[in-house]
Structure formats: structure tokens, C-alpha cells
Amino acid sequence: MSQRTIYGIKACDTMKKARTWLEEHGVEYAFHDYKATGIDRERLQQWCSEHGWQTVLNRAGTTFRKLDDAQKADLDEARAIELMLAQPSMIKRPVLDLGDRTLVGFKPDAYAAALA
């Protein structure tokens, strides 16, 4: 079984729920804190290709909401990726890499189905 990696930031409540779920279900994983260690452009582009940048960009978070209107206007994938590279806390979390695909966000049902 391939090693799974969960991407996010340590202090996030949703991350804590996802990590607890994985541990309770005996799923081994590595944790990549993209606030501490960053995220590479290639991986971010891959997630945006798979899910759409609108899904990957966390518009509900305070980091995005604090941007000025000019930064939020006319967003497209390229601009969204630049924002997320500059401030990784704008990436929706967690992102769970299953090897052949990823899950964005935490829904227990989706995790159970993907990891069954």
C-alpha cells in the first residue's frame, strides 16, 4: 500500500478532524504542513487540474477575505495559483493524496469510500 500524504496546516480544526479520522481507522500517512514548508507549483497545478482552482482556493478563510478587492477581482487559475503559492493558507484543506488521486476538504463519507 502506498504512503498517503495529507497536506494542510497544523492549527486547522478540519485538519485535526481529518488526522483523527485517519488514525482511528488505522490509515498510515505523512503530514505535509504547507504553511511551514510551502507547496510546489507543480503539485498545486495538479490539484487545480483535478478539482478546479475554485475548489482548491479557500475563499472562506480569513487570509483570502483580507485581500484587497483588486487582488480578488478577475481571478483565474493562474492568478489563484500565484495567490496560493504566496500564501499557502489560502489552499483549502486538507488535501489527501491517495497516489492516483486526491481528496480536497474533509468529509468522513468520502474518506471511508476512498480508503475502503
SULHUFEN-V993159 format. One line per field, one symbol per residue. ss: DSSP state (@ for helix, = for strand, . for the rest). A space follows every 50 residues. Layout:
# SULHUFEN-V993159
ss = ???
This chain:
# SULHUFEN-V993159
ss = ...=====....@@@@@@@@@@@@....=====@@@@...@@@@@@@@@@ @.@@@@=....@@@@...@@@@....@@@@@@@@@@.@@@=...===... .===...@@@@@@@@.
